[in-house]
Amino acid sequence: MPDPLHILVKDLARSLGFDAVAITRADEPWQAGERLEAFVDAGHHGSMEWMETTLERRKAPTAMWADAKSAVVVALNYGPDHDPLLTLQHKTVGNISVYARGKDYHDTLKKRLKQLAREFVDESGAEVKVFVDTAPLMEKPLAHKAGLGWQGKHTNLVSRELGSWFFLGVMLTAAELEPDTPETDHCGSCRACQDICPTNAFPAPYTLDARRCISYLTIEHAGPIPQEFRAAMGNRIYGCDDCLAICPWNKFAGAANEAAFHARAELKVPGLDELAALDDQGFRDVFSGSPIKRIGRDRFVRNVCIAIGNSGEAQLISSLLPLLQDDVPVVRGAAVWALGRLDAARFAEQKAALMDRETDPDVLAEWMMD
């Protein structure tokens, strides 16, 4: 006999507009915790210390909530209506990861997930907790185990129906729901995601070294970008979609139906010169309601400077000159590096002056061209 709560929660999820929903046990042993521990032990998490400090809680859903019996995993499609790799060809604009071009997905997804939780509790009386990417819970392994998709060689989730473009949310419940069948890996011999990575961030299939990943470097990493990765960043100023965009399974994916995930006009092809001119208030105004806001103006403008340095466009030098006097060392340093890339002669002229006036010796040590 079909599990009535299994049917109930799936019907509720679909009625609320989720593009996919699947269920798995939350209280069974799994290998995801061991893989996470190996990831951290190898130092692949870089400066994301929170992954280390919350490691034990992340290893299993029951480590965070002992009463959890089942996990209901939902997906919302945020697929683009264009090929995001094309923006990489336009060197005077910034390339922003598709997921960050619309409104903050945390707000949209969590609001809908909370509604699902309320309706499920009203019908079932079972305890629940909801999570959207902000708690120590491994959503991707849970989604794989539930059958929503499989973790591909780029470590992201891939779905035969949604491709790679979807957000995940999880509702843990104390109710014992009938689980779905885990998805099978369908990557086969394909290695497109590994081959396209600009910084060789995949030391092996299904293994990511975040320290080499442009998404990590532009979003999570706070200091100067290591020299070896700057040119490879191109015009990527927030995140990187290359390994997702190249996946053959995206031929089955459609554009997002959720209006909140549609790209804001000003974030489709934003001019680097305009972004470089943002002060703190200007940054907050432009990125209000965007996930980009959380990295702050300084880290963002650092990324913009690197993109300018990679542009090969001398007309952007005027955007760099004010930033040589910026109050923030990491911004000043990035501007120094970019100037050296665009105009070696002008850089040579200013080099002595830069060294004389620089108050933070680490700036020039990290950023000065050889």
VOGU-3710 file (C-alpha; in Angstrom, 3 decimals, decimal comma):
1> mpdplhilvk> 0,000/0,000/0,000  1,466/3,441/-0,913  2,640/5,586/1,966  -0,006/8,338/2,345  2,486/10,842/3,788  4,890/10,181/0,911  2,108/11,011/-1,545  0,941/13,986/0,541  4,298/15,757/0,739  4,986/15,273/-2,964
11> dlarslgfda> 1,568/16,611/-3,933  2,067/19,601/-1,652  5,521/20,320/-3,093  4,288/20,217/-6,675  1,292/22,422/-5,829  3,723/25,028/-4,467  5,650/25,124/-7,726  8,724/23,056/-6,951  10,161/21,568/-10,126  11,129/18,271/-8,482
21> vaitradepw> 10,757/16,531/-5,129  12,179/13,277/-3,770  12,482/11,547/-0,396  15,203/9,604/1,374  15,961/8,297/4,840  17,868/10,755/6,988  18,880/8,262/9,671  20,786/5,680/7,624  24,586/5,353/7,457  26,140/6,883/4,335
31> qagerleafv> 29,592/7,581/2,924  29,091/11,301/2,341  30,467/12,120/5,793  33,678/10,212/5,084  34,093/11,995/1,740  33,608/15,348/3,424  36,203/14,511/6,064  38,690/13,523/3,344  37,962/16,812/1,532  38,767/18,820/4,656
41> daghhgsmew> 41,785/16,685/5,616  43,255/17,356/2,165  42,878/21,096/2,723  40,613/21,377/-0,316  38,250/23,670/1,612  40,840/26,460/1,591  40,018/29,312/3,944  36,446/28,167/4,574  37,168/27,410/8,218  33,484/26,956/8,929
51> mettlerrka> 33,596/23,662/7,068  36,195/22,392/9,507  34,541/23,733/12,644  31,159/22,253/11,687  32,561/19,017/10,247  31,042/16,665/12,810  27,609/18,270/12,459  27,823/18,050/8,671  28,669/14,368/8,504  25,068/13,189/8,819
61> ptamwadaks> 21,631/14,817/9,093  21,102/13,164/12,478  24,276/14,796/13,789  22,422/18,085/13,512  18,966/16,841/14,489  18,895/13,490/16,233  15,164/12,968/15,662  15,358/13,287/11,874  14,006/10,170/10,158  13,335/11,357/6,595
71> avvvalnygp> 14,559/14,074/4,248  12,302/15,676/1,661  14,521/17,273/-0,988  13,036/19,851/-3,360  14,416/21,574/-6,450  13,710/24,892/-8,166  14,964/25,466/-11,693  17,010/28,625/-12,338  18,066/27,747/-15,881  19,283/30,624/-18,081
81> dhdplltlqh> 17,614/31,599/-21,362  20,992/31,845/-23,128  24,418/30,199/-23,215  26,281/31,721/-20,238  29,648/30,878/-21,825  29,048/33,544/-24,484  29,494/36,398/-21,987  33,096/35,297/-21,473  33,879/36,582/-24,962  32,977/40,185/-24,093
91> ktvgnisvya> 36,017/41,420/-22,207  34,728/44,862/-21,189  31,802/43,435/-19,190  31,742/41,377/-16,045  30,571/37,777/-16,099  28,357/36,952/-13,113  27,316/33,397/-12,301  23,800/32,670/-13,535  22,437/31,896/-10,063  23,371/35,383/-8,817
101> rgkdyhdtlk> 21,871/37,466/-11,634  18,391/37,463/-10,133  17,060/37,827/-6,602  18,672/35,977/-3,703  17,542/32,382/-4,024  17,756/31,860/-0,269  14,766/34,142/0,255  12,634/32,757/-2,568  13,317/29,089/-1,889  13,092/29,272/1,898
111> krlkqlaref> 9,775/31,102/1,815  8,272/28,367/-0,347  9,913/25,604/1,684  8,491/27,019/4,913  5,051/26,993/3,343  5,537/23,342/2,435  6,583/22,626/6,019  3,547/24,388/7,480  1,102/22,528/5,253  2,812/19,197/5,898
121> vdesgaevkv> 2,739/19,739/9,671  -0,945/20,720/9,507  -1,759/17,489/7,686  0,631/15,097/9,427  1,416/16,549/12,852  5,058/15,529/12,383  7,986/17,680/13,484  10,006/19,322/10,702  13,023/21,566/10,123  13,841/23,333/6,839
131> fvdtaplmek> 17,232/24,189/5,333  18,387/26,222/2,337  22,156/26,237/2,017  22,827/28,091/5,273  23,115/25,239/7,787  25,665/22,410/8,114  23,654/19,992/6,000  24,935/18,272/2,852  22,091/18,900/0,426  23,735/17,437/-2,684
141> plahkaglgw> 24,442/13,981/-1,234  20,911/13,918/0,189  19,481/14,836/-3,216  21,572/12,105/-4,860  20,390/9,550/-2,306  16,786/10,685/-2,749  16,961/10,264/-6,512  16,714/13,896/-7,649  19,957/13,515/-9,591  23,541/12,420/-9,184
151> qgkhtnlvsr> 26,704/14,233/-8,179  28,637/14,560/-11,412  32,361/14,648/-11,971  32,230/18,397/-11,166  30,685/17,449/-7,760  27,489/19,387/-8,533  24,154/17,690/-8,904  22,965/16,715/-12,382  19,397/15,810/-13,281  18,185/14,085/-16,415
161> elgswfflgv> 15,241/16,520/-16,456  16,722/19,767/-15,099  20,346/19,506/-16,180  22,610/21,364/-13,738  20,611/24,546/-13,198  18,565/24,144/-10,019  18,566/25,128/-6,375  18,050/22,620/-3,581  16,121/22,841/-0,346  15,633/20,207/2,366
171> mltaaelepd> 12,875/19,538/4,847  13,904/17,093/7,560  11,072/15,424/9,418  10,615/13,034/12,304  8,051/11,208/10,184  9,150/7,938/8,616  8,367/8,394/4,931  8,746/5,824/2,192  12,048/6,631/0,449  12,571/6,980/-3,290
181> tpetdhcgsc> 15,244/5,098/-5,214  18,686/6,763/-5,438  19,684/8,031/-8,880  22,322/6,250/-10,971  25,442/8,064/-12,150  25,049/8,895/-15,845  28,324/10,759/-16,463  29,851/7,777/-18,257  33,181/8,544/-19,930  32,394/12,259/-20,367
191> racqdicptn> 34,944/14,641/-18,866  33,752/17,912/-20,391  33,413/19,616/-17,001  36,974/18,746/-16,059  38,468/19,753/-19,381  36,805/23,173/-19,504  37,826/24,269/-15,989  40,058/27,351/-16,432  42,106/26,648/-13,306  42,217/22,827/-13,274
201> afpapytlda> 40,252/22,691/-10,039  39,433/18,970/-10,394  42,436/16,838/-9,382  40,347/13,755/-10,176  36,781/12,989/-11,290  34,270/13,725/-8,517  36,946/15,652/-6,572  37,101/19,435/-6,257  40,004/21,438/-4,854  38,161/24,612/-3,884
211> rrcisyltie> 41,428/26,520/-3,558  41,709/26,441/-7,354  38,041/27,088/-8,112  37,091/30,517/-9,482  33,795/30,421/-7,587  35,718/29,993/-4,348  38,342/32,587/-5,288  35,842/35,284/-6,246  33,312/34,653/-3,476  34,828/32,927/-0,439
221> hagpipqefr> 38,485/34,001/-0,625  39,050/37,345/1,067  42,688/38,171/0,307  44,649/38,749/-2,886  43,909/36,241/-5,644  46,964/33,989/-6,086  49,039/35,043/-9,088  48,625/31,741/-10,932  44,847/32,119/-11,196  44,429/35,799/-12,129
231> aamgnriygc> 44,717/35,530/-15,906  42,553/32,388/-15,922  39,729/34,329/-14,248  39,152/36,308/-17,437  36,120/38,523/-16,870  34,537/36,282/-14,220  33,798/38,666/-11,360  31,420/36,531/-9,281  31,459/32,771/-9,535  32,060/30,545/-12,536
241> ddclaicpwn> 29,571/28,458/-14,525  31,900/26,751/-16,992  31,647/23,222/-15,590  27,851/23,502/-15,362  27,293/25,155/-18,714  29,306/22,578/-20,665  27,452/19,567/-19,244  25,650/17,668/-22,045  22,678/16,968/-19,778  21,729/20,661/-19,969
251> kfagaaneaa> 20,231/20,020/-23,397  17,208/18,748/-21,469  17,045/21,811/-19,206  14,633/24,702/-19,717  14,739/28,325/-18,651  13,535/29,219/-15,146  9,821/29,741/-14,661  10,317/31,558/-11,356  10,433/35,292/-12,129  12,721/35,951/-9,150
261> fharaelkvp> 15,459/33,921/-10,838  15,335/35,805/-14,140  18,436/37,913/-14,687  18,147/41,568/-13,793  18,896/43,677/-16,864  21,815/45,475/-15,206  23,492/42,169/-14,296  23,391/40,471/-17,706  26,342/42,364/-19,204  27,462/44,926/-16,575
271> gldelaaldd> 30,234/47,270/-17,722  33,500/46,846/-15,835  34,084/50,609/-15,812  30,785/51,209/-14,004  31,402/48,414/-11,504  34,909/49,672/-10,708  33,458/53,043/-9,709  31,188/51,607/-7,001  31,758/52,831/-3,467  30,282/50,964/-0,525
281> qgfrdvfsgs> 26,867/52,624/-0,718  26,744/52,302/-4,481  27,545/48,606/-4,191  24,772/48,117/-1,645  22,284/49,948/-3,844  23,107/47,986/-6,997  23,132/44,585/-5,306  20,263/45,033/-2,873  18,374/41,740/-2,689  21,176/39,912/-4,518
291> pikrigrdrf> 23,407/37,123/-3,162  26,353/39,174/-4,432  25,795/41,659/-1,621  27,166/39,259/0,980  30,777/39,413/-0,284  30,931/43,188/0,161  32,206/45,963/-2,079  35,929/45,465/-1,473  36,117/41,826/-2,521  33,856/42,524/-5,479
301> vrnvciaign> 35,880/45,477/-6,773  39,052/43,379/-6,347  37,484/40,910/-8,782  36,495/43,713/-11,159  40,079/45,016/-11,200  41,364/41,603/-12,219  38,794/41,432/-15,011  39,922/44,868/-16,211  43,519/43,695/-16,191  42,503/40,699/-18,301
311> sgeaqlissl> 40,454/42,766/-20,759  43,326/44,036/-22,906  41,369/47,285/-23,273  43,473/50,374/-22,612  40,384/52,595/-22,333  39,644/50,935/-18,992  42,852/52,283/-17,437  40,988/55,415/-16,382  38,758/53,198/-14,242  41,798/51,853/-12,409
321> lpllqddvpv> 43,603/55,070/-11,563  41,280/56,180/-8,708  41,533/52,705/-7,211  45,314/53,042/-6,833  44,418/55,390/-3,942  41,615/53,237/-2,524  41,417/52,909/1,255  41,388/49,103/1,043  44,739/47,342/0,466  43,306/44,423/-1,514
331> vrgaavwalg> 41,612/46,851/-3,920  44,724/48,998/-4,321  46,792/45,905/-4,975  44,415/44,530/-7,590  44,425/47,909/-9,337  48,250/47,882/-9,382  48,283/44,445/-10,985  45,662/45,388/-13,559  47,522/48,573/-14,522  50,663/46,522/-15,078
341> rldaarfaeq> 48,737/44,229/-17,410  47,235/47,011/-19,497  50,039/49,557/-19,770  53,532/48,390/-18,885  55,033/51,799/-19,683  52,668/53,727/-17,430  53,087/51,083/-14,748  56,873/51,478/-14,917  56,513/55,244/-14,582  54,339/54,925/-11,514
351> kaalmdretd> 56,091/51,989/-9,903  58,476/54,081/-7,797  55,671/56,378/-6,708  53,502/53,407/-5,832  56,242/51,913/-3,695  56,910/55,229/-1,959  53,321/55,928/-1,002  52,122/52,407/-0,224  51,465/52,089/3,498  50,941/48,331/3,455
361> pdvlaewmmd> 54,037/46,470/2,192  51,992/43,298/1,657  50,000/45,023/-1,088  52,919/45,431/-3,434  54,504/42,141/-2,385  51,331/40,287/-3,374  50,283/42,264/-6,414  53,272/43,952/-8,065  54,097/42,602/-11,510  57,394/40,736/-11,750
//
